[in-house]
Amino acid sequence: MNRDKNLYTIIYASVMVVIVAILLTFTSTSLRTKQRNNEQIDKMQQILRAVNKPMTNKTKVIDAYRDIIKQELLVKTDGTVVETFEGDAIGKNEAFKMNTANQFKLLQKEDNLPLPLYVAEVDGKKYFVLPLNGAGLWGPIWGYLSVDAESGSTVFGSDFSHASETPGLGAEIATLKFSSEFKEKNIFRENEFKSISVVKPGQSLSDRDYVDGISGGTLTSNGVNDMLLHSLMPFKEFLIKNKQQQ
Protein backbone atom coordinates (compact mmCIF):
# COMPACT_ATOMS: atom_id res chain seq x y z
CA MET A 1 0.00 0.00 0.00
CA ASN A 2 1.25 3.46 -0.86
CA ARG A 3 2.05 5.16 2.42
CA ASP A 4 1.71 8.58 0.86
CA LYS A 5 -2.01 8.13 0.20
CA ASN A 6 -4.75 9.28 2.60
CA LEU A 7 -6.24 5.77 2.79
CA TYR A 8 -3.08 4.43 4.44
CA THR A 9 -3.13 7.25 6.99
CA ILE A 10 -6.79 6.59 7.82
CA ILE A 11 -6.29 2.83 8.20
CA TYR A 12 -3.13 3.30 10.28
CA ALA A 13 -4.83 5.80 12.59
CA SER A 14 -7.87 3.55 12.99
CA VAL A 15 -5.74 0.52 13.89
CA MET A 16 -3.78 2.55 16.44
CA VAL A 17 -6.98 3.87 18.01
CA VAL A 18 -8.32 0.31 18.38
CA ILE A 19 -5.05 -0.94 19.89
CA VAL A 20 -4.85 1.96 22.35
CA ALA A 21 -8.51 1.47 23.32
CA ILE A 22 -7.91 -2.23 24.02
CA LEU A 23 -4.85 -1.45 26.11
CA LEU A 24 -6.66 1.24 28.09
CA THR A 25 -9.63 -1.07 28.73
CA PHE A 26 -7.34 -3.85 29.93
CA THR A 27 -5.41 -1.48 32.19
CA SER A 28 -8.61 0.05 33.59
CA THR A 29 -10.11 -3.37 34.31
CA SER A 30 -6.94 -4.59 36.01
CA LEU A 31 -6.65 -1.48 38.15
CA ARG A 32 -10.34 -1.54 39.06
CA THR A 33 -10.07 -5.11 40.34
CA LYS A 34 -7.08 -4.13 42.47
CA GLN A 35 -8.90 -1.02 43.69
CA ARG A 36 -11.95 -3.05 44.73
CA ASN A 37 -9.75 -5.48 46.63
CA ASN A 38 -8.08 -2.58 48.43
CA GLU A 39 -11.46 -1.05 49.26
CA GLN A 40 -12.64 -4.40 50.67
CA ILE A 41 -9.55 -4.76 52.85
CA ASP A 42 -9.74 -1.14 54.01
CA LYS A 43 -13.37 -1.59 55.07
CA MET A 44 -12.54 -4.78 56.93
CA GLN A 45 -9.69 -2.99 58.70
CA GLN A 46 -12.06 -0.23 59.81
CA ILE A 47 -14.59 -2.72 61.19
CA LEU A 48 -11.83 -4.63 62.99
CA ARG A 49 -10.54 -1.41 64.56
CA ALA A 50 -14.08 -0.76 65.79
CA VAL A 51 -13.87 -3.98 67.83
CA ASN A 52 -10.36 -3.16 69.07
CA LYS A 53 -8.66 -5.66 66.77
CA PRO A 54 -6.53 -3.49 64.47
CA MET A 55 -4.80 -5.29 61.60
CA THR A 56 -1.96 -3.57 59.77
CA ASN A 57 -0.78 -6.63 57.82
CA LYS A 58 -3.08 -6.52 54.80
CA THR A 59 -2.32 -10.10 53.82
CA LYS A 60 -3.97 -11.30 57.03
CA VAL A 61 -6.94 -8.94 57.16
CA ILE A 62 -9.47 -11.12 55.34
CA ASP A 63 -8.75 -14.18 57.50
CA ALA A 64 -8.88 -12.09 60.69
CA TYR A 65 -12.14 -10.49 59.61
CA ARG A 66 -13.82 -13.81 58.88
CA ASP A 67 -12.59 -15.19 62.18
CA ILE A 68 -14.07 -12.29 64.21
CA ILE A 69 -17.17 -11.39 62.20
CA LYS A 70 -19.59 -14.27 62.62
CA GLN A 71 -22.59 -12.82 60.79
CA GLU A 72 -23.48 -9.91 58.51
CA LEU A 73 -27.12 -8.87 58.72
CA LEU A 74 -29.53 -6.68 56.82
CA VAL A 75 -31.73 -5.00 59.43
CA LYS A 76 -34.78 -2.81 58.86
CA THR A 77 -35.58 0.20 60.99
CA ASP A 78 -38.49 -1.65 62.61
CA GLY A 79 -35.95 -4.06 64.06
CA THR A 80 -36.58 -7.02 61.79
CA VAL A 81 -33.70 -8.96 60.28
CA VAL A 82 -34.44 -9.50 56.61
CA GLU A 83 -31.31 -11.45 55.70
CA THR A 84 -28.42 -13.14 57.48
CA PHE A 85 -25.06 -13.98 55.90
CA GLU A 86 -22.44 -16.22 57.49
CA GLY A 87 -19.74 -18.73 56.68
CA ASP A 88 -18.30 -18.41 53.17
CA ALA A 89 -20.65 -15.50 52.42
CA ILE A 90 -18.92 -13.21 54.93
CA GLY A 91 -17.46 -10.19 53.15
CA LYS A 92 -19.04 -11.14 49.83
CA ASN A 93 -22.68 -10.17 50.23
CA GLU A 94 -25.06 -7.24 50.01
CA ALA A 95 -24.68 -6.38 53.69
CA PHE A 96 -20.93 -5.95 53.29
CA LYS A 97 -21.00 -4.29 49.86
CA MET A 98 -23.86 -1.85 50.49
CA ASN A 99 -23.11 1.86 50.03
CA THR A 100 -24.38 2.95 53.44
CA ALA A 101 -23.90 6.65 52.69
CA ASN A 102 -26.51 6.38 49.93
CA GLN A 103 -28.75 4.13 52.02
CA PHE A 104 -28.88 6.62 54.90
CA LYS A 105 -29.90 9.32 52.42
CA LEU A 106 -32.67 7.09 51.04
CA LEU A 107 -33.89 6.50 54.59
CA GLN A 108 -34.70 10.20 54.85
CA LYS A 109 -37.30 9.72 52.12
CA GLU A 110 -38.45 6.15 52.74
CA ASP A 111 -38.76 4.46 56.12
CA ASN A 112 -37.85 0.89 56.98
CA LEU A 113 -35.11 0.29 54.44
CA PRO A 114 -32.47 -2.28 55.42
CA LEU A 115 -29.04 -1.37 56.72
CA PRO A 116 -26.06 -3.64 57.37
CA LEU A 117 -25.10 -4.71 60.86
CA TYR A 118 -22.07 -6.87 61.66
CA VAL A 119 -22.02 -9.43 64.47
CA ALA A 120 -18.57 -9.85 66.00
CA GLU A 121 -17.22 -12.21 68.63
CA VAL A 122 -14.21 -11.06 70.64
CA ASP A 123 -12.85 -13.09 73.55
CA GLY A 124 -16.08 -15.05 73.76
CA LYS A 125 -18.37 -11.98 73.87
CA LYS A 126 -20.74 -10.83 71.13
CA TYR A 127 -20.83 -7.30 69.79
CA PHE A 128 -22.86 -5.47 67.16
CA VAL A 129 -20.94 -3.23 64.77
CA LEU A 130 -23.02 -0.38 63.38
CA PRO A 131 -22.07 1.71 60.31
CA LEU A 132 -21.99 5.52 60.51
CA ASN A 133 -22.14 8.10 57.71
CA GLY A 134 -22.31 11.87 57.84
CA ALA A 135 -20.79 15.15 56.73
CA GLY A 136 -17.84 17.03 58.20
CA LEU A 137 -16.64 20.53 57.44
CA TRP A 138 -15.15 19.78 54.01
CA GLY A 139 -16.63 16.46 52.97
CA PRO A 140 -17.95 13.04 53.95
CA ILE A 141 -17.13 11.45 57.29
CA TRP A 142 -17.90 7.88 58.26
CA GLY A 143 -17.09 5.20 60.78
CA TYR A 144 -18.18 2.16 62.79
CA LEU A 145 -19.32 1.83 66.38
CA SER A 146 -19.46 -1.49 68.23
CA VAL A 147 -21.79 -2.06 71.17
CA ASP A 148 -22.09 -4.90 73.63
CA ALA A 149 -24.79 -7.21 72.26
CA GLU A 150 -26.19 -8.08 75.69
CA SER A 151 -26.93 -4.49 76.71
CA GLY A 152 -27.35 -3.14 73.19
CA SER A 153 -26.03 0.13 74.57
CA THR A 154 -22.48 0.07 75.95
CA VAL A 155 -19.81 1.00 73.43
CA PHE A 156 -16.98 -1.48 73.04
CA GLY A 157 -15.02 0.36 70.36
CA SER A 158 -15.21 2.80 67.46
CA ASP A 159 -13.38 4.00 64.40
CA PHE A 160 -13.83 7.19 62.38
CA SER A 161 -12.58 8.29 58.97
CA HIS A 162 -12.90 11.32 56.73
CA ALA A 163 -12.38 12.40 53.14
CA SER A 164 -10.91 15.89 53.50
CA GLU A 165 -11.00 17.34 57.00
CA THR A 166 -8.26 19.77 58.06
CA PRO A 167 -5.02 18.10 59.24
CA GLY A 168 -4.36 18.78 62.90
CA LEU A 169 -7.95 19.93 63.43
CA GLY A 170 -11.02 18.11 62.14
CA ALA A 171 -8.87 15.27 60.80
CA GLU A 172 -8.16 14.32 64.43
CA ILE A 173 -11.43 12.37 64.47
CA ALA A 174 -9.50 9.58 62.74
CA THR A 175 -7.07 9.23 65.65
CA LEU A 176 -7.17 6.62 68.39
CA LYS A 177 -7.15 9.42 70.95
CA PHE A 178 -10.57 10.58 69.76
CA SER A 179 -12.18 7.20 69.08
CA SER A 180 -11.08 5.79 72.44
CA GLU A 181 -13.21 8.40 74.22
CA PHE A 182 -16.34 6.49 73.21
CA LYS A 183 -15.45 3.26 75.00
CA GLU A 184 -17.87 2.43 77.83
CA LYS A 185 -20.26 5.22 76.83
CA ASN A 186 -23.92 4.27 76.38
CA ILE A 187 -26.30 5.11 73.57
CA PHE A 188 -29.33 4.42 75.79
CA ARG A 189 -30.10 6.11 79.10
CA GLU A 190 -32.83 4.52 81.27
CA ASN A 191 -33.99 2.46 78.28
CA GLU A 192 -34.41 5.58 76.14
CA PHE A 193 -32.32 6.12 73.03
CA LYS A 194 -30.04 9.13 73.48
CA SER A 195 -27.07 8.57 71.14
CA ILE A 196 -23.72 9.95 72.33
CA SER A 197 -23.09 13.67 72.05
CA VAL A 198 -19.87 15.35 70.99
CA VAL A 199 -19.49 18.60 72.93
CA LYS A 200 -17.01 21.44 73.16
CA PRO A 201 -14.15 20.58 75.53
CA GLY A 202 -15.11 21.62 79.05
CA GLN A 203 -18.85 21.40 78.49
CA SER A 204 -21.05 18.67 79.97
CA LEU A 205 -24.49 17.15 79.61
CA SER A 206 -26.64 15.59 82.29
CA ASP A 207 -29.16 13.64 80.22
CA ARG A 208 -26.83 11.58 78.02
CA ASP A 209 -23.29 10.30 77.65
CA TYR A 210 -20.87 12.59 75.83
CA VAL A 211 -17.28 12.96 74.69
CA ASP A 212 -15.11 16.02 74.12
CA GLY A 213 -14.94 17.29 70.57
CA ILE A 214 -11.80 18.32 68.73
CA SER A 215 -10.29 21.62 69.85
CA GLY A 216 -10.34 23.94 66.85
CA GLY A 217 -12.45 21.45 64.90
CA THR A 218 -15.91 22.50 66.08
CA LEU A 219 -17.72 22.02 62.78
CA THR A 220 -16.23 18.57 62.22
CA SER A 221 -17.11 17.64 65.82
CA ASN A 222 -20.67 18.82 65.17
CA GLY A 223 -20.69 16.62 62.10
CA VAL A 224 -19.69 13.59 64.18
CA ASN A 225 -22.40 14.45 66.71
CA ASP A 226 -25.06 14.58 63.98
CA MET A 227 -23.69 11.46 62.31
CA LEU A 228 -23.98 9.45 65.51
CA LEU A 229 -27.55 10.55 66.14
CA HIS A 230 -28.84 9.96 62.62
CA SER A 231 -26.86 6.78 61.94
CA LEU A 232 -27.61 5.02 65.24
CA MET A 233 -31.30 5.90 65.34
CA PRO A 234 -32.28 3.38 62.59
CA PHE A 235 -30.87 0.54 64.72
CA LYS A 236 -32.80 1.53 67.85
CA GLU A 237 -35.61 -0.99 67.46
CA PHE A 238 -33.25 -3.84 66.64
CA LEU A 239 -31.17 -3.16 69.75
CA ILE A 240 -34.28 -2.90 71.95
CA LYS A 241 -35.75 -6.16 70.60
CA ASN A 242 -32.45 -7.98 70.97
CA LYS A 243 -32.14 -6.88 74.61
CA GLN A 244 -35.71 -8.02 75.34
CA GLN A 245 -34.84 -11.46 74.02
CA GLN A 246 -31.83 -11.88 76.36
HUBELDA-V561500 format. One record per pair of residues at least 12 apart in sequence whose ideal C-beta (glycine too) atoms are under 7 Angstrom apart, sorted by the first residue. I is the first residue (numbers start at 1). J is the second residue. If there is no record, write none. Layout:
# HUBELDA-V561500
{{I J} {I J}}
This chain:
# HUBELDA-V561500
{{40 91} {41 58} {41 61} {41 62} {44 61} {44 62} {44 65} {44 91} {45 61} {46 144} {46 159} {46 161} {47 65} {47 69} {47 118} {47 129} {47 144} {48 64} {48 65} {48 68} {49 159} {50 129} {50 144} {50 145} {50 146} {50 157} {50 158} {50 159} {51 68} {51 120} {51 122} {51 127} {51 129} {51 146} {51 156} {51 157} {52 156} {52 157} {53 68} {53 122} {62 91} {65 91} {66 90} {66 91} {68 120} {68 121} {68 122} {69 90} {69 118} {69 119} {69 120} {70 86} {70 119} {70 120} {70 121} {71 84} {71 85} {71 86} {71 119} {72 85} {72 90} {72 93} {72 95} {72 96} {72 116} {72 118} {73 95} {73 116} {73 117} {73 119} {74 94} {74 95} {74 114} {74 116} {75 114} {75 115} {75 117} {75 235} {75 238} {76 112} {76 113} {76 114} {77 111} {77 112} {77 234} {77 237} {78 112} {78 237} {79 237} {79 238} {79 240} {79 241} {82 114} {95 116} {96 116} {98 116} {100 115} {100 116} {100 131} {100 133} {101 133} {101 140} {101 142} {103 115} {104 133} {104 230} {104 231} {107 234} {115 131} {115 234} {116 131} {117 130} {117 235} {117 238} {120 146} {126 149} {127 146} {127 147} {127 148} {127 149} {127 156} {128 146} {128 147} {128 149} {129 144} {129 146} {130 144} {130 145} {130 147} {130 232} {130 235} {131 144} {131 231} {132 144} {132 145} {132 227} {132 228} {132 231} {133 227} {133 231} {134 223} {134 224} {134 226} {134 227} {134 230} {134 231} {135 223} {136 162} {136 165} {136 170} {136 220} {136 223} {137 165} {137 166} {137 170} {137 219} {137 220} {137 223} {138 164} {138 165} {139 162} {139 163} {139 164} {140 163} {141 160} {141 162} {141 173} {141 223} {141 224} {141 227} {142 161} {143 158} {143 159} {143 160} {143 161} {144 158} {144 159} {145 158} {145 182} {146 158} {147 187} {149 242} {150 246} {151 243} {152 239} {152 240} {152 242} {152 243} {153 186} {153 187} {153 188} {154 184} {154 186} {155 182} {155 183} {155 184} {155 185} {156 183} {157 183} {158 179} {158 182} {159 179} {160 173} {160 174} {160 178} {160 179} {160 224} {161 174} {162 174} {165 220} {169 214} {169 216} {169 217} {170 214} {170 217} {170 220} {172 214} {172 217} {173 214} {173 220} {173 224} {178 214} {181 211} {181 212} {182 196} {182 211} {185 209} {185 211} {186 209} {187 232} {189 207} {189 208} {193 233} {193 236} {194 207} {194 208} {195 208} {195 228} {195 229} {195 232} {196 209} {196 210} {196 211} {196 228} {197 210} {197 225} {198 210} {198 211} {198 213} {198 221} {198 224} {198 225} {199 212} {199 213} {200 213} {200 218} {201 213} {201 215}}
